[in-house]
């Protein structure tokens, strides 16, 4: 079911090339969308970046406080990280094209994450 939810989100927003559901407390990517072909090392680094940017218990973060969203943008890609409201260790990691417009994507991505995190 989780893969189908991620695939549906990616189908609606093809500029988002990789979607991954992660548990940052264990630093593990749990599920990716079916189109993801990134090697495990890349996915592990993505999860570590999510933990660093969003923050987790007992870890130094970028910024003063834990956050529920972070966007890291560069010339080659944009990475979007969202944490679930009820389970902050549940995170959606998104790798998008650098010119990706996140305006419509963020509410849909948040809804996707909440659905996955709640097990609905």
N, C-alpha and C positions, 0 to 999 in steps of 0.2 A: 504494500500500500504506500509506503513512504516514497519509493522510487517513482510511482505513478504521480504522486503529488508534486514531487520535484520536476518530473518530466512535463507536467502540465504548466507549471510556472515558467519553465524554460521555453515551452512552446508559445506562451503568450509574450515572452520577452526574449527573442532570439539573440539580442545583443549581450545577454548574460550567458556566457559560454560554459561555466562550471557552477554547479550548485552542490553544496555538501552540508549535510547535517552532522554536527560534531558535539562531543561532550568535552568542554574545555577543562573540566576537573580532572579528567584522565588524559587529556591532550590526544584524543582519538577521533578521527573521522569515522562515523558510524555507517553512513550511507551517502552515496553520490547519485546524481541523475545519470541515466543510462548512457548519455552522450559523453560523459567525462572519460577522457583517456589519459589523464595526468598520472604519472608514476606516483607510487606511495610516498616517496620522499617529498615531492611537491605538495601533496595533500597534507602530510605531517607538518610541513613548514607553514602552510595556510592555517592550520589549526593553532599552531604556536603563535602566529601573528594575531589571530583572533583573541587568544588568551592575553596577549600583551596589550592590545589596543582596548579591549573591553574590560579587562581586569578580572582577576579571580582571587578568592580568599587566600591571603598569605603571600601574594605575589606583587612585586613592584609593577606598576602600570605606567603607561604614557598618560600623563594628566594627573590631576589631584584625586579624582574619584572614579569609581566604577561607572561604566556607561552602558546603555542599552543598544547603542548603534555607533559604528565607526566606519568611515570611508577613507580609504588610502588610494590616492590617485597618482599615476605616473604616465610616462609617454606611451608605454606599451599596453597597460591595462589599468583597470580600476578594481579595487577589492572592497566589497561591502560586507560588513559583519553585523549581525543582529542577534541579540540574546532574548530568550523567551521571558515573558513577564512572570510566570509562575515558577519557572525552573531556570534561573539565570545561567546555569552551566550548559543548558541546551542552546546551541548557537547555529545559525544559518550562515555559511560562508559562501560568498558569491564572487566569481571572477568574471568581470565584464570588459567589453571593449572600452578603450579610453574615452570615446565620445558618447558613451552610453548615458541616456537621460534617466536619472533615477527618480524623477518626480512621480511618475505613475507606478514605478516598480516597487518603491518602498512599502506602500500600504498592502500591495499584493504579496510581497515577500514576508511581511510581518504576519499576515493572515495564514500563509503557508506554514511558517514556523510554529505559530500557536497551534495550528491543527496537528502538526506532527508531534510537538512537545506534549500535547494533552492526550495523545493517543486516539483522537477522534477519527 
